[in-house]
Every structure is written in C-alpha cells, then in structure tokens.
Amino acid sequence: MKRFLFIIQGEGRGHLTQALSLAQLLRAAGHEVAAVLVGRSGGSAAPDFFTEAIDAPVETFSSPGLVYHPRTHALDLKATTRQTIRHLGSYARSIRQIRRAIRTHRPDAVINFYDILGGLTFAWYRPAVPLVCVAHQYLLGHPRFPHPQGWRFDRWLVALNSRLTALGAKQRLALSFTPLPDRPGLTVVPPLLRQELLTRRQGGMPYLSDTAFLLAYVSQDALGQQLLEEHRKHPEVPIHLFKGGVKKAVEPVDATLSHHRIDGTAFLDQMEQCRAVVTTAGFEAVCEAMYLGKPVLLTPMPNHYEQRCNALDAVRAGAGVADFDRFNLKKLLDYLPTHDQRANEAFRHWQSQFPTLFLKALDSVLHQPDSVADFSKKTSEPAVSYPRLALLRQKISLR
C-alpha cells in the first residue's frame, strides 16, 4: 500500500472532480489518500460536494486564481496579475503550509492537480518525495494539439503556468479526449471521470435519447444572459439551464426554459435524458457528455485561451460543434443530424483504459531509484538551484 497526498487547484469543479475520481481508483487498488490540500482564491473553504466525497483530511490554502470582467466575464489578465502581486505574501505562507503537510503526512508520492504553488514548493524546497502532475492543460504542449491562430502571448502564458505547476515533477500525466503518442516526461492518459458517471453507463442507463430538451450549464450570470437571448430566438426549443444563484431545485422561467440549482447528481440525471449539451469549453463537462453520447455546443468564455484550445480539441475528437462568439443554438440544431456516434464509442473505449494506464504511470514513478522518500533530510531552507526562483525569493520572504 502506498500513501498519496493531493494538491489541487480548486477554482471551478474540473480539477476537484478529477481528484475525486483518482482517489476512488487509488483506494480500489489498495492505496491511501493521506491528505488533500486545495488551493482557493483567498483560501476560502472547499466546496461541500468535494469535502463530503473525498474521505480524507482537507486543508485549504490561498492560491492564485483568474479574474474575470464583472460585466462581460472575459478573462482579465491585467486584473489577474494585479491580484497575484497583491497577495504574494499569502502565497509564500501557502508554500510553507504545503511543505509542512508533506513532512507531516509522509506520503510516498504527491499528486498535483495543476496548482502553481505545488510546483513552486518543489522548486524551492525539493521535498524528498516524487511529484506527479495531472491536468488536461499539459496536453497543450503536445505537438499534435490544435491551437487557435494568433494568441501568441496567451499561448506563452499558459505554457509558462503549466511549467511552473510541474517544477520538480517526475512525470506529467496529460488528460486527453483521444489517444496521442507520449512525449519525454509527458504521458497521455484518458480523462478521469467520476464513478457516479461510470456506474450509470455500466448499469445500462440510456446514453442516447429522443427527448427534445437541451441541457445547459453556465458558471456566470453574463453567460446566462447570453443564453437567454438565444432562447428568445428559439422559444420552441426546451432548455434546462443549470446556473449559480438558483435557490430551488427547479425554477420555471417560461413554457420552455427552466433554471436549475447546480447539483452534480441532478445534472447527470438530466444529461442522460437530454438531446444535447450547451456549455463553455471546460474539459470535464465535455468528457461527461461524450461518455453519455451527447453532442455538445461549445462556446469558450471570452478571452479565455485555454477554453478556445479545448473547443478546438473537442471538435477534433468529434464531441460536437463550437462557436467562438456566442451560444449559437441554430448552429447546434443544424449540426445534430450530422453527429457521428462513433466518436462517442471511441471515447468510451479510450476512457475504459484509464485504470490500467494511470496505475502503470504511477508505478513507474514510485519505482524510480531516486523516488524513495527520505524524511530525515532537512528541508527548512529553500533549494536555490533555480536561479530565477532564487531571484524571486529575494522579493518574497519565505521565513
């Protein structure tokens, strides 16, 4: 039995859901999740759906998060940078907190779900334990990954962030819609899907339906308003919209539009029966739709480079159709008769390999000669063999 410690970038639900799935896999294989550290903007509490299901001690720490424009909900890089600089002191304390947790729980390996402070902890302090990094974002560095034209600065910024999250990593596991060749230090693996979804499919629940409603999910009011405008153009199409701020389980808006409180189980219930899914280009929701055989309309959040990449990659994998400007229901309705279910079957076959491929990748890291944790080593002083990080340390007191 091996002990693992998770570090999770906890904004949104994607990385949290992936961590729940991997925890289930590790326990089924006889291993233990000793502790979980969740990075949140401002160090706020982790969501209830996660803390209730992870079955391990959970700590939160203050970690950088993205800032969006309050009206357009476009990603605001300047505001994100200002917020990051303003909270450098709290991030330094978070790095110390992560180091203490590693020394306290003595894991055999640390698994980082794309949190930048997890990577910086290993860069500064070099804990004597192997680090494995898991995220879809690592796939953006693969030579076969599709990128939108232009966006050079954003592409560089995402690549930099991915590199910082994986400083000191023994292996990076890149979640992918489809199989792709491995690269040095990069293993391509299937998506991590929650057991609740896999059980539904295995139990023979319908994954293709003739019912007419569209299932929609948006995380921000600005996007909800955009979808409402599309609904007015197509009032004959029923839409079940999951969004924040809904107090009741279901709140009817008119004869064909209803608002639903965000609930993971209810969302999957609806996804089983819907005709198609309308959402932004988050990786996790697209994977769930593909597994259940549902075509997807993808509209990336404004100014969000990663989501534009995800949309291109999802279309390449046969998930559905993308519109980079707005939720275009006409484009989705025109696409539906042409959707090829063979892409969904291929996705399910690829995803079924994830237990074997994940455990094989972790096993290879744990059995590397220098991967035996030695907690007798002192790590009270930061390692300074990264010159640029040493320069940063002159500006941030880590003591």
Residue pairs with C-beta under 8 A, 6 or more apart in sequence:
1 30
1 31
1 32
2 31
2 32
2 108
2 109
2 366
3 31
3 32
3 33
3 34
3 105
3 106
3 107
3 108
4 26
4 31
4 32
4 33
4 34
4 107
4 108
4 109
4 110
4 111
5 33
5 34
5 35
5 36
5 37
5 101
5 102
5 105
5 107
5 109
5 110
5 111
6 19
6 22
6 23
6 33
6 35
6 36
6 37
6 56
6 110
6 111
6 112
6 113
7 37
7 39
7 98
7 110
7 111
7 112
7 113
7 115
7 117
7 118
8 15
8 16
8 19
8 36
8 37
8 38
8 39
8 112
8 113
8 114
8 115
9 15
9 39
9 63
9 113
9 114
9 115
9 116
9 165
10 16
10 38
10 39
10 40
10 46
10 47
10 50
10 60
10 63
10 115
11 39
11 40
11 41
11 65
11 66
12 219
12 282
13 47
13 49
13 284
14 136
14 282
14 283
14 284
15 113
15 114
15 135
16 38
16 46
16 47
16 49
16 50
16 113
17 192
17 194
17 284
18 113
18 134
18 175
18 191
18 192
18 284
19 36
19 50
19 54
19 111
19 113
20 50
20 53
20 54
20 194
21 192
21 193
21 194
21 195
22 111
22 134
22 192
22 358
23 33
23 54
23 55
23 56
24 194
24 195
25 192
25 354
25 355
25 358
25 359
26 32
26 33
27 33
27 55
28 355
29 355
29 359
33 54
33 55
33 56
34 56
34 57
34 105
34 106
34 107
35 56
35 57
35 58
35 59
35 101
35 104
35 105
35 107
36 54
36 56
36 57
36 58
36 59
37 58
37 59
37 60
37 61
37 97
37 98
37 101
37 118
38 46
38 50
38 58
38 59
38 60
38 61
39 60
39 61
39 62
39 63
39 64
39 94
39 115
39 117
39 118
40 46
40 60
40 61
40 62
40 63
40 65
41 62
41 63
41 64
41 65
41 83
42 62
43 60
43 61
43 62
43 63
43 90
43 94
44 60
45 51
45 60
46 58
46 60
49 264
50 58
51 58
59 97
59 101
61 93
61 94
61 97
61 98
61 117
62 87
62 90
62 91
62 93
62 94
63 91
63 94
63 115
63 116
63 117
64 80
64 83
64 84
64 87
64 91
64 116
64 117
65 80
65 83
66 75
66 80
67 75
67 76
67 79
67 80
67 83
68 74
68 75
68 76
68 220
68 301
69 75
69 76
69 79
69 302
71 222
72 222
72 302
73 220
73 222
73 223
73 301
73 302
74 301
74 302
74 303
74 304
75 301
75 302
75 303
75 304
75 305
76 303
77 157
77 303
84 91
88 395
88 396
89 396
91 117
91 396
92 396
92 397
92 398
94 117
95 117
95 120
95 121
95 124
95 125
95 398
96 398
98 117
98 118
98 121
99 121
99 125
99 127
99 379
102 110
102 121
102 127
102 129
103 127
103 375
103 379
106 373
106 375
107 129
107 373
108 129
108 130
108 366
108 373
109 129
109 130
109 131
109 132
109 362
109 365
109 366
109 371
110 118
110 122
110 127
110 129
110 130
110 131
110 132
111 131
111 132
111 133
111 134
112 118
112 119
112 131
112 132
112 133
112 134
112 165
112 166
112 169
113 133
113 134
113 135
114 133
114 134
114 135
114 137
114 162
114 165
115 165
116 161
116 164
116 165
118 131
118 133
118 165
119 131
119 133
119 163
119 164
119 165
119 166
119 167
119 168
119 169
120 164
120 167
120 389
121 127
122 131
122 167
122 168
122 169
123 167
123 168
123 383
123 386
123 389
124 382
124 383
124 386
124 389
124 393
124 398
125 379
125 382
125 383
126 168
126 379
126 383
127 379
128 373
128 374
128 375
128 377
128 379
129 371
129 373
130 170
130 365
130 366
130 368
130 371
130 373
131 166
131 168
131 169
131 170
132 169
132 170
132 171
132 172
132 173
132 361
132 362
132 365
133 165
133 166
133 169
133 171
133 172
133 173
134 172
134 173
134 175
134 192
135 162
135 165
135 172
135 173
135 174
135 175
136 174
136 175
136 176
136 191
136 283
136 310
137 158
137 161
137 162
137 306
138 162
138 166
138 172
138 173
138 174
138 175
138 186
139 145
139 174
139 175
139 176
139 180
139 188
139 313
140 147
140 155
140 158
140 159
140 162
140 306
140 309
141 159
141 162
141 183
141 186
142 174
142 180
142 183
142 186
142 188
143 183
144 180
144 181
145 180
145 309
145 313
146 309
146 312
146 313
146 316
147 155
147 309
147 312
148 305
148 308
148 309
148 312
151 305
151 308
154 305
155 305
157 305
158 305
158 306
158 309
166 172
167 386
169 185
170 365
170 368
170 371
171 185
171 187
171 361
171 364
171 365
172 185
172 186
172 187
173 187
173 189
173 358
173 361
174 186
174 187
174 188
174 189
175 189
175 190
175 191
175 192
175 283
176 188
176 189
176 190
176 191
177 191
177 286
177 287
177 290
177 313
177 314
177 316
177 317
177 319
177 347
177 350
178 316
178 317
178 346
178 347
178 350
179 188
179 350
180 188
181 188
182 188
187 357
187 361
189 354
189 357
189 358
189 361
190 350
190 351
190 352
190 353
190 354
190 357
191 283
191 284
191 287
191 351
191 354
192 354
192 358
193 287
193 288
193 291
193 351
193 354
194 264
196 264
196 265
196 268
197 268
197 288
197 291
197 292
198 291
200 268
200 272
200 292
201 207
201 291
201 292
201 348
205 272
206 272
206 273
207 272
207 291
207 292
207 293
207 294
207 344
208 293
208 341
209 272
209 273
209 274
209 275
210 275
211 273
211 274
211 275
212 237
212 238
212 275
213 237
213 238
213 239
213 240
213 273
213 274
213 275
214 237
214 238
214 239
214 240
214 274
214 275
214 276
214 277
214 278
214 329
214 332
215 239
215 240
215 242
215 267
215 270
215 271
215 274
215 276
215 277
215 278
215 294
216 227
216 239
216 240
216 241
216 242
216 277
216 278
216 279
216 327
217 241
217 242
217 243
217 262
217 267
217 277
217 278
217 279
217 280
217 285
218 224
218 227
218 241
218 242
218 243
218 279
218 280
219 243
219 244
219 280
220 244
220 301
221 243
221 244
221 245
223 280
223 301
223 327
224 241
224 243
226 326
226 327
227 239
227 241
227 278
227 327
228 257
230 326
230 327
230 328
230 329
231 237
231 239
231 256
231 257
231 329
233 329
233 330
234 329
234 330
234 333
235 254
235 255
235 256
236 256
237 256
237 329
237 333
238 256
238 257
239 256
239 257
239 258
239 278
240 258
240 260
240 270
240 274
241 257
241 258
241 259
241 260
242 259
242 260
242 261
242 262
242 263
242 266
242 267
242 270
243 259
243 260
243 262
244 262
246 259
246 260
246 261
246 262
247 261
248 261
249 260
249 261
249 263
249 266
250 258
250 259
250 260
250 261
251 258
251 259
251 260
252 258
252 259
253 259
260 266
260 267
260 270
268 288
268 292
271 277
271 288
271 289
271 292
271 294
272 292
274 294
275 294
275 336
276 294
276 295
276 296
276 297
276 320
276 332
276 336
277 285
277 289
277 294
277 295
277 296
277 297
277 320
278 296
278 297
278 299
278 327
278 329
278 332
279 285
279 286
279 289
279 296
279 297
279 298
279 299
280 298
280 299
280 300
280 301
280 304
280 307
281 298
281 299
281 300
281 301
281 304
281 307
281 308
281 310
281 311
281 314
281 322
282 307
282 310
283 310
285 296
286 296
286 298
286 310
286 314
286 319
287 347
287 351
289 295
289 296
289 319
289 320
290 296
290 317
290 319
290 343
290 344
290 347
290 348
291 344
291 347
291 348
291 351
293 341
293 344
295 319
295 320
295 321
295 332
295 335
295 336
295 339
296 314
296 319
296 320
296 321
297 320
297 321
297 322
297 323
297 327
297 328
297 329
297 331
297 332
297 335
298 310
298 311
298 314
298 315
298 319
298 320
298 321
298 322
298 323
299 311
299 322
299 323
299 324
299 325
299 326
299 327
299 328
300 307
300 308
300 310
300 311
300 322
300 324
301 307
308 324
311 322
311 324
312 322
314 320
314 322
315 321
315 322
317 343
317 347
318 340
318 342
318 343
318 344
318 346
318 347
319 343
320 332
320 335
320 339
321 331
321 332
321 335
323 331
365 371
382 393
382 398
384 390
384 393
